[in-house]
Amino acid sequence: MSPGRTTQLAYHLLKEQIVCGEWQPGARLDPAQIARRLGMSATPVRDALHQMLGERLIEAWPREGFKIPIPSEGALRELYGLNADLVATVLRNLRPRIPTRPPPTDLGQEPRALFDEIAAATNAEYGALLHQTSDRLHRARLVERYLFADHDKEHAALVAAWSSSAVADLTKLMARYHRRRQKEVAAIVAALLKPSTPI
């Protein structure tokens, strides 16, 4: 396998583990240990970690190496706010162009899939920003389903509005969705920091 393909493999494997919460907040990401576990050399793993560092999925500190960020209320509130702004901008510019289609089955329970589909329907720059923000929020979205009793109903309404091209409705629902999470950010962070929280 070429070095570039090995780096991309390491990137995709590690990224999925990180965004899905398989590494605890504050955990150190040692390239050599990860490489041994993945059965590859440390160089592509290090390159993949640098790529994720650029996407702000992980952090790096002098003499401490790569680490999983520890969520804070302020940072998460700002990230929800950024996501809300990006979604609102995308929807404002898509009003005449969202295709009508039945809801894809993989959008049924998966907020990440819905936001990725919205990102794919806009220009490349907004799409890349929305995709990266969605990845950074994925861990929080996984715990939201345990905090909000009506999570599935709320998500189904978003999917239905997107799938039926009801942009005005979706814009209102998305604004409410993000306001709710910004209001409940303390509970979300507490759940993210609790090792026993199912993800």
C-alpha positions as CSV (number, residue, x, y, z in Angstrom):
1,M,0.0,0.0,0.0
2,S,1.4,3.5,-0.9
3,P,2.3,5.9,1.9
4,G,-0.5,8.2,1.0
5,R,-3.1,5.4,1.1
6,T,-1.7,4.2,4.4
7,T,-2.0,7.7,5.9
8,Q,-5.6,8.0,4.6
9,L,-6.4,4.5,6.1
10,A,-4.9,5.6,9.5
11,Y,-6.8,8.9,9.3
12,H,-10.2,7.3,8.6
13,L,-9.8,4.6,11.3
14,L,-8.6,7.0,13.9
15,K,-11.1,9.7,13.1
16,E,-14.0,7.4,13.4
17,Q,-12.7,6.2,16.8
18,I,-12.2,9.8,18.0
19,V,-15.5,11.3,16.8
20,C,-17.5,8.3,18.2
21,G,-16.0,8.6,21.7
22,E,-13.7,5.5,21.8
23,W,-11.0,7.7,23.4
24,Q,-11.8,9.5,26.7
25,P,-11.4,13.3,27.0
26,G,-7.8,14.1,27.9
27,A,-6.5,10.8,26.6
28,R,-3.0,10.9,25.1
29,L,-2.6,9.7,21.5
30,D,0.8,8.1,21.2
31,P,1.6,7.5,17.5
32,A,3.9,4.6,18.1
33,Q,1.3,2.7,20.3
34,I,-1.5,3.5,17.8
35,A,0.7,2.3,14.9
36,R,1.4,-1.0,16.6
37,R,-2.3,-1.5,17.2
38,L,-3.1,-0.7,13.6
39,G,-0.3,-2.8,12.2
40,M,1.5,0.1,10.4
41,S,4.5,2.3,10.9
42,A,4.3,5.5,13.1
43,T,4.8,7.9,10.2
44,P,1.3,7.6,8.5
45,V,-0.3,7.6,12.0
46,R,1.6,10.8,12.9
47,D,0.6,12.3,9.5
48,A,-3.1,11.4,10.2
49,L,-2.9,13.0,13.7
50,H,-1.5,16.2,12.2
51,Q,-4.4,16.2,9.7
52,M,-6.9,15.9,12.6
53,L,-5.0,18.5,14.5
54,G,-5.6,20.9,11.6
55,E,-9.3,20.0,11.7
56,R,-9.4,20.7,15.5
57,L,-10.6,17.2,16.3
58,I,-7.6,16.8,18.6
59,E,-5.1,19.0,20.4
60,A,-1.3,19.0,20.7
61,W,0.8,20.5,23.5
62,P,4.6,20.9,23.8
63,R,6.1,17.9,25.5
64,E,2.7,16.4,25.9
65,G,2.0,15.3,22.3
66,F,-1.5,14.7,20.8
67,K,-4.5,14.5,23.1
68,I,-8.3,14.3,23.0
69,P,-9.7,17.7,23.9
70,I,-11.4,18.0,27.2
71,P,-14.8,19.6,26.6
72,S,-15.8,22.9,28.3
73,E,-19.1,24.6,28.4
74,G,-17.8,27.8,26.8
75,A,-16.1,25.9,23.9
76,L,-19.1,23.6,23.3
77,R,-21.6,26.5,23.4
78,E,-19.5,28.4,20.8
79,L,-19.3,25.3,18.6
80,Y,-23.0,24.9,18.6
81,G,-23.3,28.6,17.7
82,L,-20.9,28.2,14.8
83,N,-22.8,25.1,13.6
84,A,-26.1,27.1,13.8
85,D,-24.6,30.0,11.8
86,L,-23.3,27.7,9.1
87,V,-26.5,25.8,8.8
88,A,-28.5,29.0,8.6
89,T,-26.2,30.4,5.9
90,V,-26.4,27.2,3.9
91,L,-30.2,27.0,4.1
92,R,-30.6,30.6,3.2
93,N,-28.5,30.0,0.0
94,L,-30.3,26.7,-0.8
95,R,-33.9,27.9,-0.7
96,P,-34.6,27.3,-4.4
97,R,-32.3,24.3,-4.9
98,I,-33.0,21.5,-2.3
99,P,-34.1,18.5,-4.2
100,T,-37.3,16.7,-3.1
101,R,-36.6,13.1,-2.2
102,P,-37.7,10.5,0.3
103,P,-35.7,10.5,3.6
104,P,-32.7,8.2,3.2
105,T,-32.8,5.3,5.7
106,D,-29.4,6.3,7.2
107,L,-30.7,9.6,8.3
108,G,-33.3,7.9,10.6
109,Q,-31.3,8.0,13.9
110,E,-28.0,9.7,12.9
111,P,-27.7,13.5,13.2
112,R,-24.2,13.3,11.7
113,A,-25.6,11.9,8.5
114,L,-28.2,14.7,8.2
115,F,-25.7,17.4,8.7
116,D,-23.2,15.8,6.3
117,E,-26.0,15.6,3.7
118,I,-26.7,19.3,4.2
119,A,-23.0,20.0,3.9
120,A,-22.8,18.1,0.7
121,A,-25.6,20.1,-0.9
122,T,-23.8,23.5,-0.6
123,N,-20.6,25.0,-2.1
124,A,-17.4,23.3,-1.2
125,E,-16.2,25.9,1.3
126,Y,-19.3,26.0,3.4
127,G,-19.6,22.2,3.0
128,A,-16.1,21.6,4.4
129,L,-16.7,23.9,7.3
130,L,-20.0,22.4,8.2
131,H,-18.6,18.8,7.8
132,Q,-15.7,19.6,10.2
133,T,-18.0,21.2,12.7
134,S,-20.3,18.3,12.6
135,D,-17.5,15.9,13.2
136,R,-16.4,18.0,16.2
137,L,-19.9,17.9,17.6
138,H,-20.5,14.2,17.0
139,R,-19.6,13.0,20.5
140,A,-21.9,15.6,22.0
141,R,-24.7,14.4,19.7
142,L,-24.2,10.9,20.8
143,V,-24.9,11.7,24.4
144,E,-27.8,14.1,23.5
145,R,-30.1,11.1,22.8
146,Y,-29.8,10.1,26.4
147,L,-30.4,13.6,27.8
148,F,-33.4,14.6,25.6
149,A,-36.4,12.3,25.9
150,D,-37.8,13.5,22.6
151,H,-34.5,13.3,20.7
152,D,-35.7,10.8,18.1
153,K,-38.9,12.8,17.5
154,E,-36.9,16.1,17.2
155,H,-34.5,14.4,14.7
156,A,-37.3,12.9,12.7
157,A,-38.8,16.4,12.3
158,L,-35.5,17.8,11.0
159,V,-35.2,14.9,8.5
160,A,-38.7,15.3,7.3
161,A,-38.3,19.0,6.7
162,W,-35.0,18.5,4.8
163,S,-36.4,15.7,2.7
164,S,-39.5,17.5,1.7
165,S,-37.6,20.8,0.9
166,A,-39.5,22.7,3.6
167,V,-36.6,25.1,4.0
168,A,-38.6,27.7,6.1
169,D,-39.7,25.0,8.5
170,L,-36.2,23.5,8.6
171,T,-34.6,26.9,9.3
172,K,-36.9,27.4,12.3
173,L,-36.4,23.8,13.6
174,M,-32.6,24.1,13.3
175,A,-32.6,27.4,15.2
176,R,-34.6,25.8,18.0
177,Y,-32.4,22.7,17.9
178,H,-29.2,24.7,18.4
179,R,-30.7,27.1,21.0
180,R,-31.8,24.1,23.1
181,R,-28.4,22.6,23.1
182,Q,-26.7,25.8,24.0
183,K,-29.1,26.1,26.9
184,E,-28.3,22.6,28.0
185,V,-24.6,22.7,27.4
186,A,-23.7,22.1,31.1
187,A,-25.6,18.8,31.1
188,I,-24.0,17.8,27.8
189,V,-20.5,18.5,29.0
190,A,-21.1,16.7,32.3
191,A,-22.3,13.6,30.3
192,L,-19.3,13.8,28.1
193,L,-16.9,13.8,31.1
194,K,-18.7,10.9,32.8
195,P,-16.9,7.7,31.9
196,S,-20.1,5.6,32.4
197,T,-22.1,7.6,29.9
198,P,-23.1,5.3,27.0
199,I,-22.0,6.6,23.6
